Amino acid sequence: MNELDSFKSISDKVDETLQGEGLNMLINNAGVISMDTIDKVTAESMMQVYKINTVAPLMLTKAFIPALKRAASKLQSSEFSCNRAAIINMTSKVGSIADNTSGRLYPYRCSKAALNILTKSLSVELKDYGILANVLHPGWVKTDMGGPNALIDTATCVQGLMQVMSGLNEQSNGLMFDYAGKLIPWL
């Protein structure tokens, strides 16, 4: 069985736990990096990283759309917020076309750029349901993926992301921000 096929059963379990109340926030935070340069990149590395960083978040989101719609419909307010219903996809500014000054990282850059545009599409398609969709760049964080030379620790990252998420609204829908709330252009 394809691991993507399990997403429906996962959303069913969450729905059962929430007793049909709906899901206010889905945070897609899994990812993998590939450091490939042009001479090292392969079709296989491109496809594997794309599947994990782009396809999986989209398919998981698709499985949770009914629960997000239920949560959004429960609030009488037309206000967009993470308290109502939101999809937050963790990205990287490495996926910003505007920020690409060093090349390389082909699988990772391409997969994160694709995640950014799919999030923008979600923000447009789900707007009428009152569901917010944003991409957030956590920064270069001291984790297994970021390494010990990263710029910020996990506490700084999480505190910043929580503050950014609490301020998301209709005007910020579909945009990319870093952990400090700075708007990141992606074109």
C-alpha positions in Angstrom: 0.0 0.0 0.0 1.2 3.5 -0.8 1.7 5.6 2.4 -0.3 8.4 0.8 -3.3 6.1 0.9 -3.3 6.1 4.7 -4.2 9.8 4.9 -7.9 9.2 4.7 -7.8 6.8 7.6 -5.7 9.3 9.6 -8.3 12.1 9.0 -11.1 9.7 10.0 -9.3 9.0 13.3 -8.8 12.7 13.9 -12.5 13.3 13.0 -13.6 10.7 15.5 -11.4 12.2 18.2 -12.8 15.6 17.5 -16.4 14.2 17.5 -17.3 15.9 14.3 -16.4 19.4 15.5 -14.0 20.1 12.7 -10.3 20.9 12.6 -9.2 24.4 13.1 -5.6 24.1 12.0 -3.6 21.6 9.9 0.2 22.1 10.0 2.2 20.2 7.4 5.7 20.1 8.7 7.4 17.0 7.3 10.2 17.5 4.8 13.5 16.2 3.4 16.4 18.1 1.9 18.7 17.1 -0.9 21.9 19.0 -1.4 22.2 18.1 -5.1 24.1 20.2 -7.5 23.6 20.1 -11.3 26.2 17.4 -11.8 24.7 15.2 -9.0 21.0 15.6 -9.3 19.0 12.6 -10.6 15.4 12.1 -11.7 15.0 9.8 -8.8 16.1 12.3 -6.2 13.9 15.0 -7.8 10.8 12.7 -7.7 11.4 11.4 -4.1 11.9 14.9 -2.6 8.9 16.2 -4.6 6.7 13.4 -3.3 7.6 14.1 0.4 7.8 17.9 0.3 4.9 18.7 -2.1 2.6 15.8 -2.9 2.3 14.5 0.6 1.2 17.8 2.1 -1.3 18.3 -0.7 -2.8 14.8 -0.2 -2.9 15.2 3.6 -4.6 18.5 3.2 -7.1 17.0 0.8 -8.0 14.3 3.3 -8.6 17.0 6.0 -10.6 19.5 3.9 -14.0 18.2 5.2 -12.9 18.7 8.8 -11.5 22.1 8.0 -14.7 23.1 6.3 -16.7 22.0 9.4 -14.6 24.1 11.7 -14.8 27.1 9.4 -18.6 26.9 9.2 -19.0 26.8 13.0 -17.9 30.4 13.5 -20.5 33.0 12.6 -17.8 35.6 11.9 -16.4 36.0 8.4 -13.0 36.7 9.9 -10.1 34.6 8.6 -7.8 33.3 11.3 -6.1 30.2 12.6 -8.8 30.0 15.2 -11.4 29.5 12.5 -9.7 27.2 10.0 -6.2 27.2 8.5 -3.7 25.2 6.5 -0.1 26.0 7.4 2.6 24.5 5.2 6.2 24.7 6.4 8.3 25.9 3.5 11.7 27.4 3.1 12.8 30.7 1.6 15.1 28.5 -0.5 11.9 27.9 -2.5 11.6 31.6 -3.3 12.5 32.4 -6.8 13.4 36.0 -5.6 15.7 34.6 -3.0 17.7 32.2 -5.1 21.1 33.6 -5.4 23.2 30.5 -5.1 21.6 27.8 -7.3 22.0 24.2 -6.3 19.7 22.2 -4.1 17.5 21.4 -7.1 15.2 18.8 -5.6 14.6 20.8 -2.4 14.2 24.2 -4.1 11.8 22.9 -6.7 9.7 21.0 -4.2 9.4 24.0 -1.9 8.6 26.3 -4.8 5.9 23.9 -5.8 4.6 23.8 -2.1 4.4 27.6 -2.2 2.3 27.7 -5.3 0.0 24.9 -4.2 -0.6 26.8 -1.0 -1.4 29.9 -2.9 -3.9 27.8 -5.0 -5.4 26.5 -1.8 -5.8 30.0 -0.4 -7.8 31.0 -3.5 -9.9 27.8 -3.8 -10.8 27.6 -0.1 -11.3 31.3 0.5 -15.1 31.1 0.1 -15.2 28.5 2.9 -13.3 30.8 5.2 -10.2 28.6 5.2 -6.8 30.3 5.4 -3.8 28.9 3.7 -0.2 30.1 4.3 3.4 29.0 4.0 5.8 29.8 6.8 9.6 29.7 6.7 10.8 28.6 10.2 14.3 29.9 9.6 17.5 28.0 9.7 16.9 26.0 12.9 19.3 23.9 15.0 17.7 20.5 14.3 18.9 17.3 12.7 18.1 18.9 9.3 19.4 22.4 10.1 22.6 21.2 11.9 24.5 22.7 14.8 25.6 25.8 12.8 22.0 27.0 12.2 21.1 30.5 13.2 18.2 29.9 15.7 17.2 27.4 18.3 13.8 25.5 18.3 12.3 27.7 21.1 12.9 30.9 19.1 11.5 29.3 16.0 8.4 27.9 17.7 7.6 31.1 19.6 8.0 33.2 16.5 5.8 30.9 14.4 3.1 30.9 17.0 3.0 34.6 17.1 2.9 34.8 13.3 0.1 32.3 13.1 -1.9 34.2 15.7 -1.8 37.3 13.4 -2.7 35.7 10.1 -5.9 37.1 8.5 -7.6 37.6 5.1 -5.0 40.1 4.0 -2.2 37.6 4.7 -4.0 34.6 3.1 -1.8 32.9 0.5 1.5 34.6 1.5 4.8 33.5 2.9 6.2 34.7 6.2 9.3 33.8 8.2 9.3 33.0 11.9 9.7 36.7 12.7 6.7 37.8 10.7 8.7 39.2 7.7 6.9 38.8 4.4 9.0 36.8 2.0 8.6 37.4 -1.7 8.6 34.3 -3.8 8.6 35.6 -7.4 
